[in-house]
Amino acid sequence: MNKKLGFACHFLLWAYMFLSPLTFWRGTGIKFGQYLMYCLDPLFLMIVFYLNYVYLAPKFFVSGKHRYDLLINLILVFSLGIILNYWKDFTNVIYPIPGRHLDAIDYFSRTLRDSLNLAIFAAGSTALALARRYVTADNALKESEAARAKSEYLNLRSQINPHFLLNTLNNIYALTTIDQERAQDAIQQLSKMLRHMLYDNQEREVALIDEVQFLENYINLMKIRLSGNVDVTFVPQIGNPSMKIAPLIFISLIENAFKHGISPTEHSFVHINIVAICDEITFSIENSNHPKTNQDRSGHGIGLSQVQRRLDLAYPGHYTWDKGVSEDGSIYTSTIRIKL
C-alpha cells in the first residue's frame, strides 16, 4: 500500500475514534474536561493497536509463538479494561450523570465490553501486521527474482558473443584464402556487427530496424563463402521503424540454419522473414535440413537453448515458438511470434 494512503487511513480511523465521544454525548452539554476524560477509551485502543502492530505481533505471533502472544494480549486487554472501568467511575464522580446508578452486573458487563473492544483492535492489528509481513516478503521475493532474471539475462548475452564471434571469424579465415579484397569487405561487415554487439547490446531493447540491419550484415557475410547451389533470402517487412526488441534473440537461429541447412554437394536453401505489424513481431526461418554427424559436436546445441531462455526472460507469456522438421526430414522450420 502507498505510504501516504496508509497514513491517511490511520489518521482518519483515529480521528473518528477520538471524536466519537462528542457524537455520543451531543446535546448533553459535555464539558471539555469531561471530553478529555472520555478520550481514555480511544487512547487505550490506540495503545493496544500499535503495541501489537509494531511489537507483539512481529515478535511473537509472526515468529510462531502464538501462545505467548495470546497470553500477553489477554493480560493486556483485561488489565486495561479494569483500568477503564475505574476511570469511568472517577469521571462520573467529577462529572456526575443524574439518575444513573450502576450495580455489580453493570460494572462487570462494562468491563467485559471494554475488554472485548480492546481484544478486537488487538486482533485487527495482528492481522494487519501479518498482511504487511506477507506483502513485504512477496515484494522482496519479486525483487530477488527480478535481480536473478536480470543477472541471468546479462549472462546469456555475454555467452552469445564469443559463440557468435567464433563462427564468424572462422568464416572470414576461410575467405582470406580465396579473395583478400572480399575478406576486407567481410571484416568491415564484421566491424558493423561488433559495434551493434558492443554498444546496442548493452540496452534492454534496441530499435528493430537496427537489429534487422545487424542480421542482414551477418547474412551477407555468410553468403560470401557459399557456393552457387545455395539459395539464401532475407525479407524484412517493418511497418513501424521505431518498434523495439530485445537484442540478439534471432541470431542463434540464423547461425543454426546455416550450420545445419547447408550442404556442400546438394541443393540447399535458407529463407528468413521478419514481419513487424502493429505490436507483433513474427520471425520465421525455413531451411533445408542437413543435420550434423555424430562426430561433429561443434556448438553442442547451446544456441537454441539460449534463444528459449532469452525469450522466457524478455517476453514471458507474450510469445509463441513453433519449430520442427517436415515429415520427410528434408526441411526445418522455426517461427517465433512476439506480442509486445
C-alpha positions as CSV (number, residue, x, y, z in Angstrom):
1,M,0.0,0.0,0.0
2,N,1.1,3.5,-0.8
3,K,2.7,5.1,2.4
4,K,0.6,8.3,2.1
5,L,-2.6,6.3,1.6
6,G,-1.8,4.1,4.6
7,F,-1.0,7.2,6.8
8,A,-4.3,8.8,5.7
9,C,-6.3,5.6,6.7
10,H,-4.7,5.5,10.1
11,F,-5.3,9.3,10.6
12,L,-9.0,9.0,9.7
13,L,-9.5,6.0,11.9
14,W,-8.2,7.6,15.0
15,A,-9.7,11.0,14.2
16,Y,-13.1,9.2,14.2
17,M,-12.3,7.3,17.4
18,F,-11.3,10.4,19.3
19,L,-14.2,12.5,18.1
20,S,-16.8,9.7,18.8
21,P,-17.3,10.8,22.4
22,L,-18.6,14.2,21.1
23,T,-21.0,12.4,18.8
24,F,-22.2,10.1,21.6
25,W,-22.7,12.9,24.2
26,R,-24.0,15.5,21.8
27,G,-26.9,17.5,23.3
28,T,-25.9,16.9,26.9
29,G,-23.7,19.9,27.3
30,I,-20.4,17.9,27.6
31,K,-17.6,19.9,29.1
32,F,-14.1,20.0,27.6
33,G,-12.5,18.4,30.7
34,Q,-15.2,15.7,30.6
35,Y,-14.5,15.0,26.9
36,L,-10.8,14.6,27.6
37,M,-11.5,12.1,30.3
38,Y,-13.7,10.1,27.9
39,C,-10.8,10.1,25.4
40,L,-9.0,7.4,27.5
41,D,-11.2,4.8,25.7
42,P,-9.8,5.5,22.2
43,L,-6.3,6.2,23.7
44,F,-6.2,2.6,25.2
45,L,-7.5,1.3,21.8
46,M,-4.6,3.1,20.1
47,I,-2.1,1.7,22.6
48,V,-3.3,-1.9,22.1
49,F,-3.4,-1.5,18.3
50,Y,0.1,-0.1,17.8
51,L,1.7,-2.2,20.6
52,N,0.5,-5.3,18.6
53,Y,1.2,-3.9,15.2
54,V,4.7,-2.7,15.9
55,Y,6.0,-5.1,18.6
56,L,3.9,-8.0,19.8
57,A,2.7,-9.4,16.5
58,P,6.1,-9.3,14.7
59,K,8.0,-10.6,17.8
60,F,5.6,-13.4,18.9
61,F,2.8,-14.1,16.5
62,V,4.7,-13.9,13.2
63,S,7.6,-15.9,14.6
64,G,5.2,-18.7,15.6
65,K,5.0,-18.0,19.3
66,H,1.2,-17.8,19.3
67,R,0.6,-18.8,22.9
68,Y,2.8,-16.1,24.2
69,D,1.1,-13.5,22.0
70,L,-2.3,-14.7,23.2
71,L,-1.4,-14.7,26.9
72,I,0.2,-11.2,26.8
73,N,-2.8,-9.8,25.0
74,L,-5.3,-11.4,27.4
75,I,-3.5,-9.9,30.3
76,L,-3.2,-6.6,28.5
77,V,-6.9,-6.2,27.4
78,F,-8.4,-7.3,30.7
79,S,-6.0,-5.1,32.7
80,L,-6.8,-2.1,30.6
81,G,-10.5,-3.0,30.7
82,I,-10.4,-2.9,34.5
83,I,-8.5,0.4,34.5
84,L,-11.1,1.9,32.1
85,N,-13.9,0.8,34.5
86,Y,-12.3,2.6,37.4
87,W,-11.5,5.6,35.3
88,K,-15.2,5.9,34.2
89,D,-16.2,5.7,37.9
90,F,-13.8,8.5,38.6
91,T,-15.1,10.5,35.7
92,N,-18.7,10.1,36.9
93,V,-17.6,11.4,40.4
94,I,-16.2,14.6,38.8
95,Y,-18.9,14.9,36.2
96,P,-21.9,13.0,37.6
97,I,-24.8,11.9,35.4
98,P,-28.2,12.5,37.0
99,G,-30.3,9.3,37.5
100,R,-27.5,6.9,36.6
101,H,-26.7,4.2,39.2
102,L,-24.7,1.1,38.3
103,D,-24.9,-2.2,40.1
104,A,-22.3,-5.1,40.2
105,I,-23.7,-6.6,36.9
106,D,-23.3,-3.3,35.2
107,Y,-19.7,-2.9,36.3
108,F,-18.9,-6.5,35.1
109,S,-20.6,-6.1,31.7
110,R,-19.0,-2.7,31.2
111,T,-15.5,-4.2,31.9
112,L,-16.2,-7.1,29.6
113,R,-17.4,-4.8,26.8
114,D,-14.4,-2.6,27.1
115,S,-12.0,-5.6,27.2
116,L,-13.8,-7.1,24.1
117,N,-13.3,-3.8,22.2
118,L,-9.6,-3.9,23.1
119,A,-9.3,-7.5,22.0
120,I,-10.9,-6.7,18.6
121,F,-8.4,-4.0,18.0
122,A,-5.6,-6.3,19.1
123,A,-6.8,-9.0,16.7
124,G,-7.2,-6.4,13.9
125,S,-3.7,-5.0,14.3
126,T,-2.2,-8.5,14.4
127,A,-4.0,-9.3,11.1
128,L,-2.6,-6.1,9.6
129,A,0.9,-6.9,10.8
130,L,0.7,-10.4,9.2
131,A,-0.6,-8.9,5.9
132,R,2.3,-6.4,6.0
133,R,4.8,-9.2,6.5
134,Y,3.5,-11.2,3.7
135,V,3.4,-8.2,1.3
136,T,6.9,-7.3,2.3
137,A,8.1,-10.9,1.8
138,D,6.4,-11.1,-1.5
139,N,7.9,-7.9,-2.7
140,A,11.3,-9.0,-1.6
141,L,10.9,-12.3,-3.4
142,K,9.8,-10.5,-6.6
143,E,12.8,-8.1,-6.3
144,S,15.1,-11.1,-5.8
145,E,13.6,-12.9,-8.8
146,A,13.9,-9.8,-11.0
147,A,17.5,-9.3,-9.9
148,R,18.2,-13.0,-10.6
149,A,16.5,-12.8,-14.0
150,K,18.4,-9.7,-15.0
151,S,21.7,-11.3,-14.0
152,E,20.9,-14.4,-15.9
153,Y,19.8,-12.3,-18.9
154,L,23.1,-10.4,-18.9
155,N,25.0,-13.7,-18.5
156,L,23.2,-15.2,-21.5
157,R,24.1,-12.1,-23.7
158,S,27.8,-12.5,-22.6
159,Q,27.7,-16.2,-23.7
160,I,26.3,-15.3,-27.1
161,N,29.2,-13.0,-28.0
162,P,32.1,-15.5,-28.1
163,H,29.9,-18.2,-29.6
164,F,28.9,-15.9,-32.4
165,L,32.4,-14.4,-32.9
166,L,34.0,-17.9,-33.2
167,N,31.7,-18.9,-36.1
168,T,32.1,-15.5,-37.8
169,L,35.9,-15.5,-37.5
170,N,36.1,-19.0,-38.9
171,N,34.1,-17.8,-42.0
172,I,36.5,-14.8,-42.5
173,Y,39.5,-17.0,-42.1
174,A,38.2,-19.3,-44.8
175,L,37.6,-16.3,-47.1
176,T,41.1,-14.9,-46.8
177,T,42.5,-17.9,-48.7
178,I,40.1,-17.2,-51.6
179,D,39.9,-13.5,-52.1
180,Q,41.7,-10.9,-49.9
181,E,39.6,-8.0,-51.2
182,R,36.4,-9.7,-50.3
183,A,37.9,-10.6,-47.0
184,Q,38.4,-6.9,-46.3
185,D,34.8,-6.3,-47.1
186,A,33.9,-9.1,-44.7
187,I,35.9,-7.5,-41.9
188,Q,34.1,-4.2,-42.5
189,Q,30.8,-6.0,-42.2
190,L,32.0,-7.7,-39.0
191,S,33.0,-4.3,-37.5
192,K,29.5,-3.1,-38.0
193,M,28.1,-6.1,-36.3
194,L,30.6,-5.8,-33.4
195,R,29.5,-2.1,-33.0
196,H,26.0,-3.3,-32.6
197,M,27.0,-6.1,-30.2
198,L,29.3,-3.9,-28.0
199,Y,27.0,-0.9,-27.7
200,D,23.4,-1.6,-28.6
201,N,23.6,-5.0,-27.0
202,Q,24.0,-3.3,-23.6
203,E,20.5,-1.9,-23.8
204,R,17.4,-3.9,-22.6
205,E,15.8,-3.1,-26.0
206,V,17.1,-1.9,-29.3
207,A,15.3,-0.5,-32.4
208,L,14.0,-3.3,-34.5
209,I,15.4,-1.6,-37.7
210,D,18.9,-1.7,-36.1
211,E,18.6,-5.4,-35.2
212,V,17.4,-6.2,-38.8
213,Q,20.5,-4.4,-40.2
214,F,22.7,-6.4,-37.8
215,L,21.1,-9.7,-39.1
216,E,21.4,-8.5,-42.7
217,N,25.1,-7.8,-42.2
218,Y,25.6,-11.3,-40.8
219,I,23.7,-13.0,-43.6
220,N,25.7,-11.1,-46.2
221,L,28.9,-12.2,-44.5
222,M,27.7,-15.8,-44.6
223,K,26.7,-15.6,-48.2
224,I,30.2,-14.7,-49.3
225,R,31.6,-18.1,-48.7
226,L,28.6,-20.1,-50.0
227,S,28.5,-21.9,-53.4
228,G,26.0,-21.3,-56.2
229,N,23.8,-24.2,-55.2
230,V,22.6,-22.4,-52.0
231,D,19.6,-20.1,-52.1
232,V,19.5,-17.5,-49.3
233,T,16.8,-14.9,-48.9
234,F,16.1,-12.4,-46.2
235,V,12.9,-10.4,-46.4
236,P,12.2,-7.9,-43.6
237,Q,8.8,-6.1,-43.5
238,I,8.9,-3.4,-40.8
239,G,5.7,-1.5,-40.5
240,N,6.9,0.6,-37.6
241,P,10.6,1.6,-37.7
242,S,10.5,2.8,-34.1
243,M,9.5,-0.6,-32.8
244,K,11.9,-2.1,-30.2
245,I,13.0,-5.6,-29.4
246,A,15.4,-7.4,-27.1
247,P,18.8,-7.6,-28.9
248,L,20.4,-10.7,-30.4
249,I,17.4,-13.1,-29.9
250,F,17.3,-14.3,-33.6
251,I,20.9,-14.5,-34.4
252,S,21.4,-18.0,-33.0
253,L,18.5,-19.3,-35.1
254,I,20.2,-17.9,-38.3
255,E,23.5,-19.4,-37.2
256,N,21.8,-22.7,-36.7
257,A,20.1,-22.5,-40.1
258,F,23.5,-22.0,-41.9
259,K,25.1,-24.7,-39.8
260,H,22.5,-27.4,-40.4
261,G,20.9,-26.3,-43.6
262,I,23.8,-26.0,-46.0
263,S,25.2,-29.0,-47.9
264,P,28.5,-28.7,-49.8
265,T,27.1,-31.0,-52.5
266,E,23.3,-30.9,-52.6
267,H,21.0,-28.0,-53.3
268,S,20.3,-26.1,-50.1
269,F,18.3,-23.1,-49.1
270,V,17.8,-20.7,-46.1
271,H,14.7,-18.4,-46.3
272,I,14.3,-15.8,-43.5
273,N,11.4,-13.4,-43.0
274,I,10.7,-10.8,-40.3
275,V,7.3,-9.1,-40.3
276,A,6.5,-6.4,-37.8
277,I,3.0,-5.0,-37.8
278,C,1.3,-3.0,-35.0
279,D,2.6,-4.6,-31.8
280,E,3.5,-8.0,-33.0
281,I,6.8,-9.3,-34.5
282,T,6.9,-12.6,-36.4
283,F,10.3,-14.1,-37.2
284,S,10.2,-17.2,-39.5
285,I,13.0,-19.2,-40.9
286,E,12.9,-22.2,-43.2
287,N,15.9,-24.2,-44.4
288,S,16.9,-27.4,-45.9
289,N,17.8,-29.9,-43.3
290,H,21.3,-31.5,-43.4
291,P,22.0,-32.5,-39.8
292,K,25.5,-32.8,-38.4
293,T,27.1,-36.2,-38.0
294,N,27.7,-37.7,-34.5
295,Q,31.4,-36.9,-35.0
296,D,30.6,-33.1,-35.4
297,R,29.8,-31.7,-32.0
298,S,30.6,-28.0,-32.7
299,G,28.2,-25.7,-30.8
300,H,26.7,-28.6,-28.7
301,G,23.2,-27.0,-29.4
302,I,23.6,-24.2,-26.9
303,G,22.3,-21.6,-29.4
304,L,18.6,-22.8,-29.4
305,S,18.5,-23.3,-25.6
306,Q,19.8,-19.7,-25.2
307,V,17.0,-18.5,-27.6
308,Q,14.4,-20.2,-25.5
309,R,15.8,-18.9,-22.2
310,R,16.1,-15.3,-23.5
311,L,12.5,-15.4,-24.8
312,D,11.4,-16.6,-21.4
313,L,13.2,-13.7,-19.6
314,A,12.4,-11.0,-22.1
315,Y,8.8,-11.9,-23.1
316,P,7.3,-14.2,-20.5
317,G,3.8,-15.3,-21.6
318,H,4.0,-13.0,-24.7
319,Y,5.5,-15.2,-27.3
320,T,5.0,-18.5,-29.2
321,W,7.6,-20.6,-30.8
322,D,6.7,-23.3,-33.3
323,K,9.6,-25.4,-34.7
324,G,10.2,-28.8,-36.2
325,V,11.3,-30.9,-39.1
326,S,9.0,-31.9,-42.0
327,E,7.7,-35.5,-42.2
328,D,10.3,-36.5,-44.8
329,G,13.1,-34.8,-42.7
330,S,14.2,-32.5,-45.5
331,I,13.0,-29.1,-44.2
332,Y,13.3,-27.4,-40.9
333,T,11.0,-24.5,-39.9
334,S,11.0,-22.2,-37.0
335,T,8.5,-19.4,-36.3
336,I,8.6,-17.0,-33.3
337,R,5.7,-14.6,-32.7
338,I,6.3,-11.9,-30.1
339,K,3.4,-9.8,-28.7
340,L,4.9,-6.5,-27.5
